[in-house]
Amino acid sequence: MQSSMSFIAQNIASVTRKIETAALSSGRDPDTVTLIAVSKTHPIQAIEAALKAGQRVFGENRVQEAAAKFPPLKLLYPDLELHLIGPLQTNKAAQAVALFDGIQTLDRLNLAEVLAKEMAKQDRFPRLYIEVNLGREPQKAGVTPEDVPFFLKACTTGLGLKIDGLMCIPPQGQDPAPYFDQLALLAEQSGLPRCSMGMSGDYETAIAHGATEVRVGTALFGERGSLL
Ligand SMILES: *Cc1c(COP(=O)(O)O)cnc(C)c1O
């Protein structure tokens, strides 16, 4: 355990350095980029090692898994910030609002409606990101780029939600740079300050193209085994 803990601390230091370099070399302030440590499938011990190394922002794909791992850690580290980066079913929206500080997979109107109700009821307001399906991939969730203005207006004017940014997962096996550019432009046109884009393989590219949060799992925690 000791060796895997220092492995994680070293990875955090090295990814943080690469984030700084990528930001500086594109003329950006490194403080404008947040590292989200994606801890899905990894045990609490790995998350604790990251916390001890100073990491405070985490991402998980599944509500159940996050609910099993994070509540005790949130008590120990009140400044821990947890983002949902996987699909959200409406029947888990209440639990998600209670647990997460950011929900990055807002992708349909009925989910927005349920979240708006739950947020008002719980008086808890996680940051919200609209997931955009830039590649129009049928197997992927997300609003199509041309629907973003309508969907955003339905969320804000229609439901009174505050939307913080956009999130994307570009198609695999293609140069992600044009997709990152497209998301950054769409966010700018929509008046949204945040762009969640870039993973272990391409976070430096994403930063060069305007990412404000990068979601990095494998490069911090190692390869994922089977899902919990
Ligand atoms: C798993 C996941 C990541 C992290 O992927 P790595 O390649 O392990 O860095 C980022 N974003 C989303 C939406 C994910 O599901």
The ligand as a MOL file (V3000), in Angstrom:
LIG
                    3D

  0  0  0     0  0            999 V3000
M  V30 BEGIN CTAB
M  V30 COUNTS 15 15 0 0 0
M  V30 BEGIN ATOM
M  V30 1 C -13.1170 7.6420 -17.0300 0
M  V30 2 C -13.3440 9.0200 -17.5120 0
M  V30 3 C -12.3060 9.9690 -17.5360 0
M  V30 4 C -10.8610 9.6250 -17.1760 0
M  V30 5 O -10.3090 8.8460 -18.1730 0
M  V30 6 P -8.7170 8.4880 -18.1700 0
M  V30 7 O -8.4450 8.1640 -19.5860 0
M  V30 8 O -8.5610 7.3250 -17.2540 0
M  V30 9 O -7.9980 9.6810 -17.7110 0
M  V30 10 C -12.6080 11.2540 -17.9140 0
M  V30 11 N -13.8620 11.6200 -18.2690 0
M  V30 12 C -14.8900 10.7400 -18.2580 0
M  V30 13 C -16.2430 11.2060 -18.6420 0
M  V30 14 C -14.6670 9.4160 -17.8990 0
M  V30 15 O -15.6730 8.5520 -17.9260 0
M  V30 END ATOM
M  V30 BEGIN BOND
M  V30 1 1 1 2
M  V30 2 1 2 3
M  V30 3 2 2 14
M  V30 4 1 3 4
M  V30 5 2 3 10
M  V30 6 1 4 5
M  V30 7 1 5 6
M  V30 8 2 6 7
M  V30 9 1 6 8
M  V30 10 1 6 9
M  V30 11 1 10 11
M  V30 12 2 11 12
M  V30 13 1 12 13
M  V30 14 1 12 14
M  V30 15 1 14 15
M  V30 END BOND
M  V30 END CTAB
M  END
